[in-house]
Amino acid sequence: MVLKTLLIISIILQLIAAIIAIRLTRATKYNVAWMLFSFALLMMCMFRLHEFMQVTVGREWRLPPYFMAWAGVITSLCLAVGLFYINKIITSVRRLNYQRKLTERRILNTVLRTEEKERLHFSKELHDGLGPLLSSAKMSLGELSKSCTSQEDAQLIANTSYVIEEAIRSIREISNKLSPHTLNTFGLAKAVGSFINTTLSINAKRGIAIDFRTNLRTERFDPNIEVILYRVIGELVSNSLKHSGATQLTLDMQYADDTITIDYADNGKGFDPEAVIDTGMGLSNITSRIQSLKGTISIESARTQGMHAHISVNVKHTDERAKKL
């Protein structure tokens, strides 16, 4: 009785599995592997039914041995061929995922390079176009002030000259933010150092302290790597000053074994990295930029614990190119 019950349960389960598999055949677009597995399930259900009939009716009710043997061979063949096709599908999916990642990286690199190209173009337009015009206007006002006899007019000219001077200074700052001239001329270490000094000057009243250490001197790398690392460092510092309330920042940038490593930390209020990755704090942008260089980045933080970011980028293939340039 127990054996009959077990056989009935086995038949029902295998029959349900076979029916579900057959109904999903269309959804799989009649995939060969799926159809073979569906047929194998039906054959296994038939085997259990044959065993049930032998137990119920008796040994006299049995299919020819050769039939059962060939049925077993066919079932095994269906499973083997099905597994072969599934392996091909898995390999194809892996290849497609790899190609997708390569395409995404190429698109991201193109977007970043186009963005930097437009930044550079706009920076030059401001610096070389609008800057000289304002300087000429200031010189003209200076000449005009020499022939001015009215105290009121002289004060007006002086005020206008001051406004123009502030406009020239603002244009220089904007131009430098769009495309850092120090980075293009002197390299990553000098540019980051200049950025740190400027940040400290702007935030002098807030009591911000930034500890910057590096073993880089005059080494030059691929311009794309230099720009992206500079932007990432700027984004990290900006996030700390805007969102974390940090007063102590540390930045350690080292170059060894054809790899640039950056360790950045602050003493801010901290956050949940996974919770804020898409909230506009720039973490997603930072991660995308580093991934575009085939680098790695890890961000650790917790409430009231500040944050720490570790970045590693291989620069071997670009360093040689930079030397040739």
C-alpha positions as CSV (number, residue, x, y, z in Angstrom):
1,M,0.0,0.0,0.0
2,V,2.8,2.4,0.9
3,L,4.6,1.6,-2.4
4,K,1.4,2.3,-4.4
5,T,0.9,5.6,-2.6
6,L,4.5,6.7,-3.2
7,L,4.2,5.7,-6.9
8,I,0.9,7.7,-7.2
9,I,2.5,10.8,-5.6
10,S,5.5,10.4,-7.9
11,I,3.3,10.1,-11.0
12,I,1.2,13.1,-10.1
13,L,4.2,15.3,-9.4
14,Q,6.0,14.3,-12.6
15,L,2.8,14.8,-14.6
16,I,2.3,18.2,-13.2
17,A,5.9,19.1,-13.9
18,A,5.6,17.8,-17.5
19,I,2.3,19.8,-18.1
20,I,3.9,23.0,-16.8
21,A,7.0,22.5,-18.9
22,I,4.9,21.8,-22.0
23,R,2.7,24.9,-21.3
24,L,5.9,27.1,-21.0
25,T,7.3,25.8,-24.3
26,R,5.8,28.6,-26.3
27,A,7.1,31.2,-23.8
28,T,10.6,29.8,-24.3
29,K,10.1,30.3,-28.1
30,Y,10.2,26.5,-28.6
31,N,13.7,26.2,-27.3
32,V,15.2,22.8,-28.1
33,A,16.6,22.2,-24.7
34,W,13.3,23.0,-23.0
35,M,11.4,20.7,-25.4
36,L,13.8,17.9,-24.8
37,F,13.5,18.3,-21.0
38,S,9.7,18.3,-21.3
39,F,9.8,15.1,-23.3
40,A,12.1,13.5,-20.8
41,L,9.7,14.4,-18.0
42,L,6.9,12.7,-19.9
43,M,9.0,9.6,-20.3
44,M,9.9,9.5,-16.6
45,C,6.2,9.8,-15.8
46,M,5.5,6.8,-18.1
47,F,8.2,4.8,-16.3
48,R,6.5,5.5,-12.9
49,L,3.1,4.6,-14.5
50,H,4.6,1.3,-15.7
51,E,5.8,0.5,-12.3
52,F,2.5,1.4,-10.8
53,M,0.7,-1.0,-13.2
54,Q,3.0,-3.8,-12.3
55,V,2.4,-3.3,-8.6
56,T,-1.4,-3.0,-9.1
57,V,-2.1,-5.6,-11.9
58,G,0.8,-7.9,-11.4
59,R,3.9,-9.0,-13.1
60,E,2.0,-10.3,-16.1
61,W,1.3,-6.7,-17.1
62,R,4.6,-5.4,-18.3
63,L,5.9,-3.7,-21.5
64,P,8.6,-5.6,-23.5
65,P,12.1,-5.3,-22.0
66,Y,13.6,-3.9,-25.2
67,F,10.9,-1.2,-25.3
68,M,11.7,-0.1,-21.7
69,A,15.5,-0.2,-22.5
70,W,15.1,1.9,-25.6
71,A,12.8,4.3,-23.7
72,G,15.5,4.7,-21.0
73,V,18.1,5.4,-23.7
74,I,15.9,8.0,-25.4
75,T,15.2,9.7,-22.0
76,S,18.9,9.8,-21.1
77,L,19.7,11.1,-24.6
78,C,17.1,13.9,-24.3
79,L,18.5,14.9,-20.9
80,A,22.1,14.8,-22.2
81,V,21.3,16.8,-25.4
82,G,19.2,19.2,-23.4
83,L,22.1,19.9,-21.0
84,F,24.4,20.4,-24.0
85,Y,22.0,23.1,-25.3
86,I,21.6,24.7,-21.9
87,N,25.4,24.9,-21.6
88,K,25.5,26.7,-25.0
89,I,22.7,29.1,-23.8
90,I,24.6,29.9,-20.6
91,T,27.8,30.5,-22.6
92,S,25.9,32.7,-25.0
93,V,24.4,34.7,-22.2
94,R,27.8,35.2,-20.6
95,R,29.2,36.4,-23.9
96,L,26.3,38.8,-24.4
97,N,26.7,40.1,-20.8
98,Y,30.4,40.6,-21.5
99,Q,29.7,42.5,-24.7
100,R,27.1,44.6,-23.0
101,K,29.5,45.6,-20.3
102,L,32.1,46.5,-23.0
103,T,29.5,48.5,-24.8
104,E,28.4,50.3,-21.7
105,R,32.1,51.1,-20.9
106,R,32.7,52.5,-24.4
107,I,29.5,54.6,-24.2
108,L,30.6,55.9,-20.8
109,N,34.1,56.7,-22.0
110,T,32.6,58.5,-25.0
111,V,30.3,60.5,-22.8
112,L,33.0,61.5,-20.4
113,R,35.4,62.5,-23.2
114,T,32.8,64.5,-24.9
115,E,31.9,66.2,-21.6
116,E,35.6,67.1,-21.0
117,K,36.0,68.2,-24.6
118,E,33.0,70.6,-24.2
119,R,34.3,71.8,-20.9
120,L,37.7,72.6,-22.5
121,H,36.0,74.3,-25.4
122,F,33.8,76.4,-23.2
123,S,36.8,77.2,-20.9
124,K,38.9,78.5,-23.8
125,E,36.0,80.6,-25.1
126,L,35.7,82.2,-21.7
127,H,39.4,82.6,-21.1
128,D,40.5,83.6,-24.7
129,G,37.3,85.3,-25.8
130,L,35.4,87.1,-23.0
131,G,38.5,87.6,-20.8
132,P,40.4,89.8,-23.2
133,L,37.3,91.9,-23.9
134,L,36.8,92.7,-20.3
135,S,40.5,93.4,-19.9
136,S,40.2,95.9,-22.8
137,A,37.2,97.5,-21.2
138,K,39.1,97.9,-18.0
139,M,42.0,99.5,-19.8
140,S,39.7,101.9,-21.6
141,L,38.2,102.9,-18.3
142,G,41.6,103.5,-16.9
143,E,42.4,105.8,-19.8
144,L,39.1,107.6,-19.3
145,S,39.7,108.1,-15.6
146,K,42.9,110.1,-16.5
147,S,40.9,112.8,-18.3
148,C,38.0,112.8,-15.8
149,T,37.6,116.0,-13.8
150,S,34.4,115.3,-11.9
151,Q,34.7,113.5,-8.6
152,E,31.4,111.9,-9.1
153,D,32.4,110.5,-12.6
154,A,35.7,109.4,-11.2
155,Q,33.9,107.4,-8.5
156,L,31.6,105.9,-11.1
157,I,34.6,104.8,-13.3
158,A,36.4,103.3,-10.2
159,N,33.3,101.3,-9.3
160,T,32.9,100.1,-12.8
161,S,36.5,99.1,-13.0
162,Y,36.1,97.1,-9.8
163,V,33.1,95.3,-11.2
164,I,35.0,94.4,-14.3
165,E,38.0,93.2,-12.3
166,E,35.6,90.9,-10.3
167,A,34.1,89.7,-13.5
168,I,37.6,88.9,-14.9
169,R,38.4,87.0,-11.7
170,S,35.1,85.1,-11.8
171,I,35.7,84.1,-15.4
172,R,39.2,82.8,-14.5
173,E,37.8,80.7,-11.7
174,I,35.0,79.3,-13.9
175,S,37.4,78.6,-16.7
176,N,39.8,76.8,-14.3
177,K,36.9,74.7,-12.8
178,L,35.8,73.7,-16.3
179,S,39.3,72.8,-17.5
180,P,42.0,73.0,-14.8
181,H,45.0,74.7,-16.5
182,T,47.4,73.4,-13.8
183,L,46.3,69.8,-14.6
184,N,46.9,70.3,-18.3
185,T,50.3,71.9,-17.7
186,F,51.8,70.4,-14.6
187,G,50.0,67.1,-14.0
188,L,47.8,65.4,-11.5
189,A,49.8,66.0,-8.3
190,K,50.2,69.8,-8.8
191,A,46.6,70.1,-9.9
192,V,45.2,68.3,-6.8
193,G,47.5,70.3,-4.6
194,S,46.3,73.5,-6.1
195,F,42.7,72.4,-5.7
196,I,43.2,71.6,-2.1
197,N,44.8,75.0,-1.4
198,T,41.9,76.8,-3.2
199,T,39.4,74.8,-1.2
200,L,41.1,75.6,2.1
201,S,41.2,79.3,1.1
202,I,37.5,79.4,0.3
203,N,36.5,77.5,3.4
204,A,38.9,79.3,5.8
205,K,36.2,80.5,8.1
206,R,34.7,77.0,8.5
207,G,37.9,75.6,10.1
208,I,38.3,72.9,7.5
209,A,41.6,70.9,7.6
210,I,42.7,68.8,4.7
211,D,45.7,66.5,5.0
212,F,47.1,65.7,1.5
213,R,49.9,63.3,1.0
214,T,51.3,61.9,-2.3
215,N,54.5,60.5,-3.7
216,L,53.7,61.8,-7.2
217,R,55.9,64.6,-8.4
218,T,56.1,65.4,-12.2
219,E,54.8,62.0,-13.5
220,R,52.4,62.4,-16.3
221,F,49.7,59.8,-17.4
222,D,47.1,59.5,-20.0
223,P,45.1,62.8,-20.0
224,N,41.9,60.9,-19.7
225,I,43.1,59.2,-16.5
226,E,44.4,62.5,-15.0
227,V,41.1,64.3,-15.7
228,I,38.9,61.5,-14.3
229,L,40.9,61.1,-11.1
230,Y,41.0,64.9,-10.7
231,R,37.2,65.0,-11.1
232,V,36.7,62.1,-8.7
233,I,38.8,63.7,-6.0
234,G,36.9,67.0,-6.5
235,E,33.6,65.2,-6.2
236,L,34.7,63.4,-3.0
237,V,35.8,66.7,-1.3
238,S,32.7,68.5,-2.5
239,N,30.4,65.8,-1.0
240,S,32.2,66.0,2.3
241,L,31.9,69.7,2.5
242,K,28.3,69.9,1.3
243,H,26.7,66.9,2.9
244,S,28.7,65.4,5.7
245,G,29.6,68.4,7.9
246,A,33.2,67.1,8.0
247,T,36.0,69.3,9.4
248,Q,38.9,66.9,8.8
249,L,39.6,65.4,5.4
250,T,42.6,63.2,4.5
251,L,43.7,62.4,1.0
252,D,46.5,59.9,0.3
253,M,47.5,59.4,-3.4
254,Q,50.3,57.0,-4.1
255,Y,51.9,55.7,-7.3
256,A,53.6,52.3,-7.3
257,D,53.8,49.2,-9.5
258,D,52.0,51.0,-12.4
259,T,49.0,51.6,-10.2
260,I,47.6,54.8,-8.7
261,T,45.8,54.2,-5.3
262,I,43.8,56.9,-3.6
263,D,42.6,56.7,0.0
264,Y,40.2,59.4,1.0
265,A,38.4,59.8,4.4
266,D,36.5,62.4,6.4
267,N,35.2,62.7,9.9
268,G,31.6,63.6,8.8
269,K,28.3,62.3,9.9
270,G,28.5,59.2,7.6
271,F,25.8,57.5,5.6
272,D,24.6,54.2,4.2
273,P,26.5,53.8,0.9
274,E,23.8,51.6,-0.7
275,A,21.0,53.9,0.4
276,V,22.5,57.1,-1.1
277,I,24.0,55.6,-4.3
278,D,21.2,57.1,-6.4
279,T,20.3,60.1,-4.3
280,G,22.3,62.7,-6.2
281,M,25.3,62.7,-3.8
282,G,27.6,61.9,-6.8
283,L,28.6,58.4,-5.6
284,S,27.1,56.8,-8.7
285,N,29.0,59.2,-10.9
286,I,32.2,58.6,-9.0
287,T,31.8,54.8,-9.4
288,S,31.0,55.1,-13.1
289,R,34.1,57.2,-13.7
290,I,36.4,54.8,-12.0
291,Q,34.8,51.8,-13.7
292,S,35.4,53.6,-17.1
293,L,39.1,53.3,-16.3
294,K,38.7,49.6,-15.4
295,G,39.6,50.6,-11.9
296,T,38.2,49.5,-8.6
297,I,36.5,51.6,-5.9
298,S,35.2,50.7,-2.4
299,I,33.3,53.0,-0.2
300,E,32.8,52.4,3.5
301,S,30.7,54.5,5.8
302,A,28.2,54.3,8.7
303,R,26.2,56.8,10.7
304,T,28.4,59.1,12.8
305,Q,31.5,57.1,11.6
306,G,32.6,59.3,8.7
307,M,33.5,57.7,5.4
308,H,36.4,56.1,3.6
309,A,37.0,55.5,-0.1
310,H,39.7,53.4,-1.6
311,I,40.4,53.7,-5.3
312,S,42.9,51.7,-7.4
313,V,43.6,52.3,-11.1
314,N,46.1,50.6,-13.3
315,V,48.1,53.1,-15.4
316,K,50.7,50.9,-17.0
317,H,49.3,50.9,-20.5
318,T,48.8,54.7,-20.4
319,D,52.0,55.7,-18.7
320,E,54.2,54.6,-21.6
321,R,52.0,56.5,-24.0
322,A,52.3,59.6,-21.8
323,K,56.1,59.3,-21.9
324,K,56.0,59.2,-25.7
325,L,54.0,62.4,-25.7
